[in-house]
Amino acid sequence: MRERIERRNHLGKDASEADTSVLARQLEWREPLTAEERKLALTVANERGADLGKIRSELDSLIKGMD
């Protein structure tokens, strides 16, 4: 994430003012998900490209499980 933020800031075309110091603060203050929250969480690694069909299928399964 740091590299992506630095690259984005270097280009100077991003509306966001967030830089790596903002990321550092967010990482300091993050709280792990509870066991209940983890049951409803989906991790997506977007750095490698995302399989949108797979993501949609997994989200559909999570949503159905909430009923």
C-alpha positions in Angstrom: 0.0 0.0 0.0 2.8 2.4 0.8 4.3 2.0 -2.7 0.9 2.7 -4.3 0.3 5.8 -2.1 3.8 7.1 -2.9 3.3 6.5 -6.7 -0.1 8.2 -6.6 1.3 11.2 -4.7 4.3 11.4 -7.1 1.9 11.7 -10.1 0.2 14.6 -8.3 -3.2 13.9 -9.9 -5.0 12.4 -6.9 -7.7 14.3 -5.1 -6.8 12.6 -1.8 -4.5 14.3 0.5 -3.7 11.1 2.3 0.0 10.2 2.3 2.0 7.5 4.0 1.8 9.3 7.4 -2.0 8.9 7.2 -1.5 5.2 6.4 0.8 4.8 9.4 -1.7 6.4 11.7 -4.5 4.1 10.4 -2.3 1.1 10.9 -1.5 2.2 14.5 -5.2 2.6 15.4 -6.7 -0.4 13.6 -8.5 -3.0 15.6 -8.7 -6.6 14.6 -12.1 -8.0 13.6 -14.0 -9.9 16.2 -14.7 -13.6 15.6 -18.3 -12.6 14.6 -17.1 -9.9 12.2 -14.6 -12.3 10.6 -17.5 -14.6 9.7 -18.9 -11.8 7.6 -15.6 -10.5 6.2 -14.2 -11.0 2.7 -10.5 -10.3 1.9 -9.7 -9.0 -1.6 -6.1 -8.6 -2.7 -6.5 -6.1 -5.4 -2.7 -5.7 -6.1 -2.8 -8.8 -8.3 -6.0 -8.1 -10.1 -9.3 -9.3 -8.9 -11.6 -12.0 -10.2 -14.8 -10.1 -10.0 -16.9 -13.1 -10.6 -15.4 -14.9 -7.7 -15.8 -11.9 -5.4 -19.4 -11.5 -6.4 -20.1 -15.2 -5.7 -18.4 -15.0 -2.3 -20.3 -11.8 -1.4 -23.6 -13.5 -2.5 -22.8 -16.4 -0.2 -22.1 -14.1 2.7 -25.3 -12.2 2.1 -27.4 -15.4 1.9 -25.8 -16.5 5.2 -27.0 -13.4 6.9 -30.7 -14.2 6.2 
